[in-house]
Amino acid sequence: MWPFKKKIETRSTGSGYTAEIMAARESYISGRQGIGELTATVQSCVSLWEGGLSLADISGTDLLNGHSLALAARSLALRGEALFLIRESGLVACSDWDLKTRDGKPTAYRASVSEAGGGRTENALAGEVLHFRIGSDVSAPYYGTAPLKRAQLTAGLLQSVEVALSEVFEMAPLGSQIVPMPEMPETDMEAMARGFRGNRGRVLVRESVNVSAAGGPAPQQDWKAADISPDLSKSMTRETLAAARDAINMVFGVLPALGNASTTGPMVREAQRHLAQWMLQPIAASIAEECTAKLDSTITLDVMRPLQAYDAGGRARAFTAMIKAMAEAKESGIDTEQALQIVDWNNDSD
């Protein structure tokens, strides 16, 4: 019996009109929370994920391609999971889905597919679906969690600081000054203010406000302007923004030094190696494992080889040193195969 036969309620999912209205209403009620993914820092990290996974070497299947991997990378980065229907024409990306599980493993899906003229909903068994997920929790291993979901405080802080700075630059009197003027009618003060604005860049000569009358001179203030621009350095916005950006980068596996203005070439290459080795390659291995289980063929994804330009010089030096060491080992009568085993070098080593 189909697992979705017994339905208790009928709901609209995916890209339907009702779902869009509900999502818009939810965004209105929740306010400006949870939109850290709209910041430039997050989008830069997502772009690195897209570029890295889309360049992966694919072997064992023709269904996966660069476009599908790029879609999966963006969905994994922002949502923590990605779903594709397996069809003869290729993989069909799903915009929304709900599932049925048994023993903590998905058994059937109700997936929504976006179309130009309106979305549609399809039912599929687990064997007909590629479900990629990262950051799964033991309480819900069938769901994935996005990096920003696991670092809500940092994402919220980054978004709050950027919103606060945008409001300051929009509403604060930046560059404004107060210039004392002698007592005069308001019309004369307006005329004098327009004179300052109209003679920008010129030498302005105005009558001094130092006057004396019966009882002694007036306070010595003269033409001394007072700046009313807010001092943002005291609120440590620069340090807070930098710390939030660095934390977001680390959540996505990007070394913060990559965005440093004073970074060097070796540091850029090390940041690229760290992203490829410790973040993208494990995700690629997880994708390959899911594809191998569902497509009945051994599938491998290699991110390191296409992205090895960062370490071309180091690999060349290592290869030269290895050849020299093997030649010296042969001259000394040492078995090279045993020597390679001692240093844990085999055909599977990168």
N, C-alpha and C positions, 0 to 999 in steps of 0.2 A: 504494500500500500504506500502511496506517495506520502512523504512525511508532512506535506503542507495541505493534506486533504481536510483534516479537522481544524478548521479555522475558528477562532473565537471572535476575532474582530477583523475588520477590513481597514487597511491603512494605505496611504499613498506614500511611496518612497521614490527616491531618485530625483529626476529633473522635472517632475510634474509641476503643474501650476500651484497646487496646494502645498507641496513641499517647499517651493521657492518662497511662497508667502510666509509659511511658518518659519523658515530660516531667517527671512528678513525681520520678522517680528521678534524672533529670539535675539538677533543682533541688536535691535532697538532696545529691548529690555535689559540685556546684559551690559549695554553701554560700551565703553572703550576697553573692555577687558578681553584678553585672549586674542589680540590681533598683533602680537609680536612678530608673526610671520610676514607682516607687511613691511617690516623695516628692511633697509638696504643690506644690513649685516646678514640677516637670515637668507635673503634672496641670493646673496653672493655665495653663501655656503651651499644652498640648494643647486645653484648653477655648477659648482664644483662637483657635486654628486652626479648631476646629469651628465656632464662632460666625461667624468671618469668611467661611469658604468656604460655609457653609450659606445665607448671605444673598446670595450672588453672583447677579447678573442672568444668566439663561440664555436664549440665543436660538439657534434652529435645530434644537431637538429637544425631544421630550416625555419621553424616557427619563430624563434627568437631573432630579433634584429635590433639595430641600434635605436630605432624609434621606440620600440616596445620597452627596451631597457631604460631609455630616457624618461618615458612615462612612469615606469615603475620607480625610478629613482626619485622623481618629484613627489610622487604619492607617498613613498616611504619616508621622505624627509619631512613632509608636512602633515601626514596622517599616521605614519607608522605601519601601514599595510597597503597592499595593492592587490587587485583582483582582476584576472583575465579569464574569459571564457575560451575554451579550446574548441575551435571550429576548423573545418577543412580549409577555409580560405585564410586562416591565420588566427592570431590571438585578438580577442575583442575586449577592449578595456571597459571596465565597469565603473560607473560613477558612485554607486551606492549599493549596499547589499545588507541582508540579514541572513542568519544561518541557523541551522539545527545541529546540535552536537550529541555525541554519545561517547562516554568515557573521556570527555575533554577534547575529543577530536571532531572536526566538522564532518557531517555526513551529507548535508544538502544545503543548497543556497537558493535564495531568491534575489537575483541580481538585476539592477537597473542599468540600461545601456543608453547613453545619450545619442540622440539623432538630431539632424538639422531641423526636421519638422516636428520634433517632440520625442521624448524618450519612450522606451518600451521596457517591460519587465519580463524576465525569463527565469524559469526554474531549472536547476541543474544539480546533479549529484556531485559529490566531492571529487570523483574521478574525472569530471568534465571541467574542472576549474583549477587554475593556478593561483594559489593564495600565498603571497609573499608577506611576511610580517617580521618586524624587529621589535626589540624591547618588550617581549611578552612577559606578563606577570604570571606567577604560579596560580593566582586565583582565577585568571582568565587566559589560559595559554592559547586560546583560539583567536585572541585579539592582539593587535600590535599597538604600541604606543610611540608617538612621535618624540624626537629629542626635545622639542619645546614643551611637550606635556610632562616630561620628566624634569624640566627645569622651569617651572611656571614662574617662580619668583624672579629669576634672572630675566626671562622674557618680558614679564610685566614691568620690571624696573627699567629695562631698555626702552620699552614703548612709552612709559610714563615720562622719562627724562626727555625723549624726543618730542613728545607732545607739549611738555612744559616749555622747552626751548622754542618750539614753533609759536606758541602763544606769546612768549616774551618778544620775539622778533616781529610779531604781528601787532601787538597792542602796546608794548612798552615805549616810552618816549626816547628812543635811541637817538643820540646826537643832539638832543634838545638842550637848550640853555636858557637860563633866566638872567636877563640883564636889567639892573635897576635903572629907573628913569625918574627924572624930577616930576613932581606932582604937576599934572596937566590934565586937561579934559580927555576923555576916553577917545574921542575922535582923533586928537593929536597923537595919542599913544598908538592907535592903529596905523596912522600914517607913518609914524616913525618905524614901527615893526615892518611895514611893507617896504620901507626904504632899506632896511637891513637885508631883506630878502631879495630885493631887486638889484642891489649893488654887490652881488657875490663876487668875491675875488678882488675887490677894490679897497682902497684906503678910505675908511669912513671917518669923518670929522664931526663930532657931536659936541654940544655944549656940556661942560662939566656939571655934575650934580652937586658939587661942593658950593654951598651958598651960605651966606651969613646974614643974619637979621638981628632984630632987637633981642637981646638975651644971649648972644654968642653964636658961634658957628654951628652948623648942622653936623651930624656924625660923618666922619671921614670914610665914605664908602666908594665914591666916584664910580667910574665905568669898570666894574669888576664882575664878569659873568660867573654864574654858578651852574655847573653841569648837573643835570638830573638823570643822566643815563644810569640804569641799574648796574651795580657791580656784581656780575655773576660769579666772579672768582671766589667770593666769600661763601657761596652755596656749594662749592666743589662740584659743579656740574660737569666740568671737563674730566675730573678723575672718576666720577660716578659713571659717566657715559663710557669712558675707556674700559673700566672694570666690567661693566655689563656686556660690552662688545666682546671682550676677551673670553668671558664665560660662555657666551653664545657660540663663539668659534670653537671652544674646546668641546662643547656638547656635540657639535657636528664633526668632531675629529680634525678640525683645522687648527694648526698651531697659531696662537695669537700673534707671533712674530711675523707671520705672513702679511699682516696688515699694518705693521709698524713702518713709519715713514723712513726710518734709518736702517731698515733691514738690508742684508747683503745677498749676493747670489747664492753662496753656500747655504744660507739660512732658508732661502726660498726653495731650493732643491730639497732640503731636509723636511720642510713643511709638506711638500708634495709627496715625498716618500712616506711620511707618517700618515697622510690621508689615504694613500693608496694601500698601504700595507695593513694598517690597524683598523681601518674603517670600511673602505670599499671592497677589499678582497674578502673579508668575512661575509659581507652582504652578498657578494657574488657567489660565494660558496653555498650560502643558504638558498639562493635562487636556483643554483644548479642542482642542489639536492631535491628541491620541490619538483623541478622539471624532470629529473631522472625518475622520480617516483610516479609521476603522472603520464609521462610520454613513453615509458617502456624502453628507454635507451639511455646509455651512459652519456651524460651531458656535463661538460666542464666549461667554466667561465674563468678567464685569466685576465685580471686587470693590470697585473704588474708588468707584463711584457710591453703592451702598448704605451704605458706611462713610464718606461724605463729611461726616457731621455734625461730625467733629472740625475741619473746615476751613471751616465755613459762613461764619463772619465774614471769614476771609481771602479766600475766593472772591468774596464780595460786594464787598469793598474793591477787589480786582483788577478785577472787572467794571466798577465805577464809574470807576476810573482809565482803563481801556481805552476806555470810551465817551467820556470827556472828551478823551483823546488823539486819538481818531478825529474828534471834532468840531473840534478845533483843527487837525488835518491838513487837513480839508476847507476850513476857512476860509483856510488858507495855500496851497491849491491843490495839495496833495500827494496822490498816488494812494494810497488807503488799502490797496489790495490789495498793492502793492509794499512798503508799510511793514510790513504783517503778515508778508510773506515775509522781510523783513530780520530780524525778531525771531523767525523760525521759528514762526509761528503759523498753523496751518491747521485744517482740519476734523477731522483725526485727533488734534489736541492735546487733552490733558485740562486 
